[in-house]
Every structure is written in C-alpha cells, then in structure tokens.
C-alpha cells in the first residue's frame, strides 16, 4: 500500500526504482552547484559516471578533463569524428538519443550526474530518482563562460578549476584583441553577413543568437534582419532581398536545392566569391562548443583580412588543440578542420574499449 503522504514526485521515483529493479547509488554529496536555470543541486565529489545529453556541452566536459567520466553521450562518432579522434576514450560511453533517455536508464548505467540542454520534464524524473541534473544551455559568450565555471565546479577537480580559469582569461583576451583591431572600422565598412545553417531546406541564424554575437564581434553585421533565433526557415526570395555581402555556410549546410540554384547564383556574395565554409572540429566552431574563440578569430580574419594578416589559422588551431585538448594536431589535420572535413582515417574504437 502506498503511503498517502507520498507526493507525486515520490511515487514516480518509487515506480522508476521498481521498474529498474535497483536502488539508485547515492555517492557522498560534496557541494552545491547552481545550474543555468538557477536551480541548486547537490552533486557528488568528483562524479564517476556522467550522462551528457547536450551535444555542445560534451566538448566542455572533455576540455575540463572529464573525458573518462562520460558514461552516456548524445554525440555519435559518425557525426563528431574529430571529437572521437581527439578523445578516443569517449568510445567507452553509451551513445543515446537524448529525448529518449529515461530515469531507469540512468539507474541501470549507474549515472551519478546529468547535464541537459533545457529545463524539460525529464529533469523532474531524473532528480526524482536521486540523480543530480544540471541545465547547461547558454546563448552568448558570457553564458558559455558561466557554463564552463559551473561544469568545473560540478567536476570538482583542480584540473577542471584551473582550466576554467585559464579559459576565461583566454576568451576575454581573444574578444578584446579582435575588438581592438576593429575599433576604427565604421559601421558602413562592416560587411553584411548571412550565416546559413542549412541550404536544403534553407535555414539561417538571426538576432538573439550566439551566431549573431560572433558576427558582430568579428566586425560584421547580421544580414538576416527581421529574423530572431537559430536555424530559422526562410525563402530564397528573402535571401535575395537581403543580398548579403558575405555568406558563411554552416559545416553541415549541404548544397542548394536545384529549384533555387539560379537565384543563389545571382546573390552578390556568390557572384563576388565571398562564400565561405565554416570550420568544424571536435564540435562545430559556429555553435556552442569550447572552440568559439577560434570561430571569432577565424571570422574576423575572413571578414577583415587586412587587419588580421598576422593571424595564421592553421597555427592557431594547432595551438588551441595542444593547450585545451592536450592533442598534437598536425598541420594537415588543422587544414581539414578549417575546411570542415573529417579526419583521415576516421576514428575507430581502441582495442578492448567498450561502453
């Protein structure tokens, strides 16, 4: 008989435990962590098994030294081959479809910390069975730095804290350097940039997005006026009306639909040869991963090459991977990343390494 004083959350938790046929492992809780929704969660001392259910956040955990602790990930090796090349230990993690992960699955895999992108209903279920769950989404550079700090606190290691501190300093320095070089560039000399997330169907990134922020930081103006948010569908007629000076194609943008080829070829940026492929490494540079400083500098050089003539994209990419990922990237590998091409050969699980 169920205790009448038990709340709905308690009943759900009990049901999950019964279905899973086990009791959630409750490690010693070492610290309180405030997530990006402002919710305080008690997390274990140096969590041993992490479920990272946001694509972009996995790279932050990896950078902060938590590669061996990721037990469940939404990043597949087919989609993120550079991530698995640089961090082959990730092959030990179970690859999952984030929205389909249940509280029972967390219990079966003995997960003791979860990162999620949004404050969805699954958070209640996860927390209901005693698994600390942190919301990790952000929408700008300042938010990225807060998430890095939050994640370092959750991991609880000196390496994570030191890396987070140095990363904040590097990001601040990178942004300030780019801004200083662009100080005297008037608004009228800043090109109108359209960032295309997908060509078929046609989707672009507008205001109130991290894409809009790095376009501005890099000395451009977002051409997608009247559009707010990421990956918004638009017509080729609307793109033609904007007629951007520069088009940056997202790493997975594909090719234009045959029906819009003629209009696409008539765009100013296409006619004048100002269409650029966005680099993509362990995670896509143009989105929410830790390689955002590379994106800002690459975009600034792309838009204002005369002001960033001393910036060597290959060298900066290799240095970033050495410093933050502890991986010695060759010049050839850096060139593949800058061209948004996969590693050669593609990564394979190390012998004997299984989830």
JOWOWO-V93076 format. One record per helix or strand of 2 or more residues. SS is the DSSP state (@ for helix, = for strand). FROM is the first residue (numbers start at 1). TO is the last residue. If there is no record, write none. Layout:
SS | FROM | TO
SS | FROM | TO
This chain:
@ | 8 | 20
= | 29 | 34
= | 40 | 44
= | 50 | 52
@ | 55 | 63
@ | 67 | 69
= | 70 | 73
@ | 81 | 86
@ | 88 | 92
= | 94 | 95
@ | 98 | 100
@ | 103 | 108
= | 113 | 116
@ | 122 | 128
= | 133 | 135
@ | 141 | 155
@ | 158 | 182
@ | 187 | 189
= | 192 | 199
= | 202 | 204
@ | 210 | 217
= | 221 | 222
= | 232 | 233
@ | 236 | 242
= | 246 | 249
@ | 258 | 265
@ | 268 | 271
= | 275 | 277
@ | 292 | 303
@ | 305 | 308
@ | 313 | 324
@ | 331 | 338
